[in-house]
Amino acid sequence: MVQVRVLGIALDSLQRHLVLLKPLHEAPGAGQVLPVWIGQQEATSILIAMEGRQPPRPLSHDLISTLFGAVGAELQRVDVTRIDEGTFFAELALVTPSGRQVLDSRPSDAIALALRADAPIWVADEVMAAAGIPAAMVDFDTDDGDEARLDEFKRFLEDVDPEDFQG
């Protein structure tokens, strides 16, 4: 397992959202980034959490976080455990008054909750090896003249499909 951070949210050529995960201790442009396709609502929820904003009314992930606190559960970590036919799977590891609990989750929901709880996100080595892309394609700063890398990433998004990651 490798601990990752959320780089951000992107859109592919079909306007589908994906969250980009990068190993914590890799330098910009080095290693790999894991693109995970997610829904629009989950993308919005992740962006709100990344920016530290509070929506006027609680989103589903805010409600779940509040519920965890109300029942004395703490999100310990999130694991993206596997990929099967282009679908990613994740687990929530909770510490509860009755002991440790592990719950199945969609990665998008797990990531949105991890950001709210400041919980670490981990990705199985096999998942990163199977679905990771070169970090040089997405680690760019357009203020520093990385327009060519940005264009290369846009071309990648135009041609890639979630089915490309089928195991």
BELKA-V426435 format. One record per run of one state. SS is the DSSP state (a for helix, b for strand, c for the rest). FROM is the first residue (numbers start at 1). TO is the last residue. If there is no record, write none. Layout:
# BELKA-V426435
{{SS/FROM/TO} {SS/FROM/TO}}
This chain:
# BELKA-V426435
{{c/1/1} {b/2/11} {c/12/16} {b/17/23} {c/24/31} {b/32/38} {c/39/39} {a/40/51} {c/52/59} {a/60/70} {c/71/73} {b/74/84} {c/85/86} {b/87/96} {c/97/98} {b/99/105} {c/106/106} {a/107/117} {c/118/119} {b/120/123} {c/124/124} {a/125/131} {b/132/134} {a/135/137} {c/138/141} {a/142/144} {c/145/146} {a/147/159} {c/160/161} {a/162/165} {c/166/167}}
